[in-house]
Amino acid sequence: MIDLRSDTVTRPSPAMREAMAAAEVGDDVYGEDPTVNRLEARSAALFGKEAAVFLPTGTMANLAAFLSQTRPGDSVILSEESHPFHYEAGNMAMFAGLMPITVPDLLGKITPAQVAEKINLIDDPHYSHTTLVSIENTTNRGGGACYTPEETAAIAAVCRSHGLKLHCDGARIFNAAVALDVDPVDYGRHCDTLSFCLSKGLGAPAGSLLVGDRETVHRARRFRKMLGGGMRQAGILAAAGLYALDHHIQELHEDHRRARTFREALEAAGFTFCLPSPTNILYLYVQNGLEAVAALADAGVLMLEHGPILRAVLHRDIDDNALDQAVDICKRVLG
Ligand SMILES: Cc1ncc(COP(=O)(O)O)c(C=O)c1O
């Protein structure tokens, strides 16, 4: 099977497994896992932040960021296409008591003007106060679009002038950094908190980091425990993360190159894509998504169906050979 459903399907390489097997471990809830401590310090430094906390998933990292920067009854401004609004099972309402204020977006990205328009700080007991803005970089439902540091700075400026915090769901922030040739510090400096995933294009089996100032990360660590995310000898996972940060960031270029090749080959054959694909996520128009996805699966290619659109994600477990095969199968089955 050529699995293009998501970059989350990547499996740890033999070298990553060796690093995991050799990891020095301790009890991380006591702060005694040296490998987790190294991963947290490295992650904070990468984004120019004071501290970081290692969590099992991106979903928990976003939730911990929300919980540690808001109070129940507050409102959060975010894109109507964003992952925390769409795909995190309403957890911000359930566990943080937050009211999402969504804005329509272009490619999953929101603008400073949209944020400014939705902020509510009126001292009137009818209304929820806005305390947080959340952006996503790269955007999942926006076809892997990237915010530039300048766009991030412009949203941060609106947040700061109104006393709001800015969180970035950077599940795929390294895809953005690599695609735009940006030092991650230039994203970190504009966000109060930023989360990133090791378990997607970076190829680790699990784990996400939340970076921010010491006090916010301290609160997030407490919320991680409340949510049941305090892991013990988590150094085995952290070792995979350190290996990924050392070896897999630059390789994301290859996923982006293969995404371009995939798109160009299918466009040349008459297919249409519905969003630009600057990184590794593609959305392909088909007549009938359910039929198309089933026919592709029969022929050995897995994609995700969104109505008349199929999602394909390039990742490190798809080499040039698998890519060529996927293109041939799409042309034959969908043509
Ligand atoms: C943009 C974005 N944020 C957050 C997540 C959540 O990550 P996890 O699956 O580790 O909870 C995902 C997962 O696909 C994602 O695409």
The ligand as a MOL file (V3000), in Angstrom:
LIG
                    3D

  0  0  0     0  0            999 V3000
M  V30 BEGIN CTAB
M  V30 COUNTS 16 16 0 0 0
M  V30 BEGIN ATOM
M  V30 1 C -2.5660 21.1850 12.2910 0
M  V30 2 C -2.6930 20.0960 13.3030 0
M  V30 3 N -2.7260 20.4010 14.6030 0
M  V30 4 C -2.8240 19.4630 15.5520 0
M  V30 5 C -2.8920 18.1290 15.2130 0
M  V30 6 C -3.0850 17.1080 16.3120 0
M  V30 7 O -2.0380 16.2330 16.4530 0
M  V30 8 P -2.2640 14.8110 17.1690 0
M  V30 9 O -2.8190 13.9130 16.1310 0
M  V30 10 O -0.8680 14.4420 17.6100 0
M  V30 11 O -3.1680 15.0150 18.3160 0
M  V30 12 C -2.8560 17.7540 13.8720 0
M  V30 13 C -2.9280 16.3150 13.4950 0
M  V30 14 O -3.0660 15.9530 12.3600 0
M  V30 15 C -2.7550 18.7600 12.8830 0
M  V30 16 O -2.7480 18.4660 11.5770 0
M  V30 END ATOM
M  V30 BEGIN BOND
M  V30 1 1 1 2
M  V30 2 1 2 3
M  V30 3 2 2 15
M  V30 4 2 3 4
M  V30 5 1 4 5
M  V30 6 1 5 6
M  V30 7 2 5 12
M  V30 8 1 6 7
M  V30 9 1 7 8
M  V30 10 2 8 9
M  V30 11 1 8 10
M  V30 12 1 8 11
M  V30 13 1 12 13
M  V30 14 1 12 15
M  V30 15 2 13 14
M  V30 16 1 15 16
M  V30 END BOND
M  V30 END CTAB
M  END
